[in-house]
């Protein structure tokens, strides 16, 4: 069997001042080969109403990368972008870094069972501890609801030999981990206060990519056999 092909995309939420806006725009042009352009303006900034600036002269924006194939080269490109941003912009509790993970040929059922296995193995607890639990937020990255939907609910069906109905319309913006039906990815909502954290930004970025590689390490072919009668999508 050929080696699987994996993809990722990153969303970086930030705050900035009017005074630094031109500098930010010029910085993004430097990284334009990996960035999605905003169709509504000639720049690479997206407005996100969930980002609430704390100062009256601040603005809240989101930056999105293109769908990138997982490779050391692309990971380094994204790391350089985040490091450059760290020297210019700020963040608060309404900002985070999101990573989208996907595998070529994987569908929503595959992503549900992969996320279930990730939680079942306790990888989520490992990364929450490594990042000082600073990604958790009951409004923007709810951990307990995440485990309720993607672990406990599924586990009950497995133990009772029942079936878990994959909701192909569900797309929560409030869970720490979620399966995005819009992008057909697993979305990890990352760390908050990432540009003001006591951890160096390169360490934060590395640990976020560690989450990505952990998803890649999960044997999807084995899960498809193990859970072949568990996950169903309603016709």
C-alpha atoms as one frame of an Amber mdcrd trajectory, in Angstrom:
protein
   0.000   0.000   0.000   1.241   3.483  -0.864   2.183   5.825   1.945  -0.767
   8.039   2.944  -0.705  11.708   1.964  -1.494  14.152   4.754  -2.517  17.801
   4.652  -2.730  20.637   7.138  -3.822  24.233   7.312  -3.305  26.845   9.999
  -5.419  29.773  11.138  -3.728  32.415  13.283  -5.920  34.873  15.181  -4.362
  38.117  16.343  -4.841  41.695  17.423  -2.900  44.663  16.129  -2.939  48.438
  16.269  -3.767  50.894  13.505  -0.163  52.106  13.719   1.235  48.647  12.867
  -1.285  47.691  10.193   0.902  48.657   7.225   3.836  46.715   8.673   1.585
  43.694   9.094   0.375  43.871   5.501   3.961  44.033   4.232   4.935  41.080
   6.416   2.121  38.967   4.977   3.211  39.730   1.425   6.554  38.174   2.365
   4.700  34.921   3.207   2.101  35.066   0.419   3.118  31.715  -1.106   1.459
  29.870   1.806  -1.399  32.285   2.566  -5.004  32.406   1.415  -5.983  35.757
  -0.049  -9.214  37.390   1.042 -11.590  37.654  -1.918 -13.175  40.744  -0.383
  -9.956  42.772  -0.282  -6.473  42.617  -1.845  -4.834  41.510   1.392  -4.439
  38.348   3.475  -6.428  39.458   6.503  -9.866  38.117   7.427 -12.231  39.693
   9.927 -13.478  37.337  12.617 -16.236  38.608  14.925 -15.131  36.194  17.673
 -11.861  38.145  18.075 -12.513  40.974  20.516  -9.703  43.577  20.758  -9.019
  44.878  24.246  -7.962  48.418  23.266  -9.971  51.107  21.480  -7.246  51.460
  18.845  -6.850  47.724  18.243  -8.132  45.564  15.394  -8.798  41.818  15.371
  -7.908  39.672  12.374  -7.395  36.098  11.280  -4.754  34.813   8.862  -5.300
  31.545   6.991  -2.766  29.355   5.220  -3.579  27.403   2.124  -4.190  23.663
   2.346  -0.602  22.425   2.563   0.849  18.971   2.181   2.542  17.863   5.386
   6.300  18.218   4.902   9.205  19.615   6.856   9.488  22.427   4.296   5.885
  23.542   4.728   6.030  23.243   8.505   9.115  25.483   8.556   7.348  28.016
   6.329   4.429  28.194   8.746   6.774  28.385  11.725   8.604  31.345  10.141
   5.271  33.086   9.571   4.242  32.637  13.211   7.664  33.748  14.499   7.542
  36.872  12.323   4.029  37.655  13.554   5.183  37.229  17.141   7.551  40.159
  16.693   4.771  42.461  15.489   1.280  41.569  16.716  -0.495  40.627  19.950
  -3.187  38.179  21.099  -5.694  37.847  23.908  -8.092  35.252  25.296 -10.341
  35.494  22.227  -7.456  34.591  19.893  -5.956  31.188  19.186  -4.019  29.189
  16.630  -6.064  26.514  14.847  -4.581  23.553  12.986  -6.629  21.530  10.495
  -5.528  17.952   9.844  -6.694  15.738   6.999  -5.617  12.657   5.101  -6.143
  12.158   1.374  -9.131   9.885   0.802 -10.416  10.206   4.381 -14.081  11.005
   4.976 -15.982  12.294   8.009 -16.313   8.805   9.496 -12.535   8.387   9.290
 -11.988  11.691  11.054 -14.503  10.854  13.778 -12.828   7.522  14.538  -9.362
   9.119  14.423 -10.375  11.817  16.904 -12.045   9.211  19.119  -8.840   7.164
  19.166  -6.775  10.289  19.905  -8.917  11.006  22.969  -9.121   7.341  23.998
  -5.315   7.096  24.062  -5.038  10.189  26.242  -3.021  12.249  23.776  -5.272
  15.226  24.480  -4.300  15.219  28.164  -0.613  15.073  27.228  -0.765  18.170
  25.024  -2.991  20.114  27.385  -0.414  19.558  30.118   2.527  20.452  27.861
   0.868  23.737  26.936  -0.147  24.527  30.494  -3.875  24.084  29.761  -3.751
  27.544  28.193  -5.753  26.508  25.142  -8.878  25.735  27.217 -11.703  28.243
  27.219 -15.343  27.416  27.945 -16.545  29.901  25.308 -14.065  29.302  22.482
 -12.355  25.954  23.063 -14.452  23.860  25.413 -12.615  20.716  26.506 -15.351
  18.947  28.491 -17.915  19.240  25.669 -15.285  18.009  23.237 -14.746  14.824
  25.251 -18.484  14.395  25.706 -19.152  14.422  21.957 -16.089  12.670  20.563
 -15.254  10.230  23.353 -17.978   9.459  25.904 -20.886   9.398  23.444 -18.980
   7.203  21.015 -17.623   4.961  23.773 -21.157   4.228  24.996 -22.153   3.008
  21.538 -19.054   0.835  21.205 -19.613  -0.783  24.614 -23.287  -1.449  23.862
 -22.442  -2.675  20.320 -24.554   0.125  18.933 -23.917   2.617  16.152 -22.807
   6.222  16.310 -24.523   8.538  13.845 -22.022  10.959  12.329 -23.755  14.308
  11.969 -22.545  15.656   8.619 -24.136  19.047   9.352 -22.478  19.576  12.750
 -19.619  22.102  12.746 -18.923  23.500  16.200 -16.793  26.582  16.667 -16.641
  26.155  20.454 -14.856  22.837  21.010 -11.155  22.315  21.668 -11.052  19.561
  19.032 -13.757  19.104  16.441 -14.426  17.431  13.102 -15.067  20.216  10.611
 -17.776  19.244   8.132 -17.014  22.346   6.066 -13.381  21.395   5.407 -13.569
  17.620   6.108 -10.752  17.939   8.640 -10.011  17.485  12.312  -9.620  20.969
  13.743  -7.488  21.585  16.821  -8.166  24.993  18.281  -4.729  25.455  19.779
  -3.345  27.796  22.361  -4.767  31.114  23.505  -2.623  34.150  24.313  -0.051
  32.547  22.005   1.855  35.792  21.372   1.987  36.694  25.081   2.692  33.261
  26.499   5.638  32.515  28.778   6.600  29.672  26.435   8.783  30.725  23.458
   6.750  30.914  20.254   8.934  28.274  18.546   8.167  25.821  21.362   4.449
  26.557  21.048   4.610  26.012  17.287   6.552  22.756  17.665   4.041  21.381
  20.145   1.146  22.301  17.899   2.832  20.400  15.071   3.391  17.505  17.478
  -0.408  17.260  17.719  -0.582  17.108  13.920   1.994  14.308  13.781   0.186
  12.391  16.502  -2.958  12.321  14.379  -0.815  11.066  11.494   0.608   8.279
  13.670  -2.841   6.792  14.351  -3.376   3.708  12.179  -6.502   4.591  10.226
  -6.542   1.314   8.294  -6.718  -0.618  11.588  -9.464   1.691  12.877 -11.541
   1.138   9.735 -11.522  -2.577  10.485 -11.983  -2.219  14.230 -14.879   0.244
  14.015 -16.354  -0.676  10.615 -19.867  -1.163  12.052 -19.775   1.677  14.580
 -19.764   4.926  12.607 -22.598   5.569  10.155 -23.768   8.565   8.145 -27.495
   8.882   7.577 -28.528   8.599   3.948
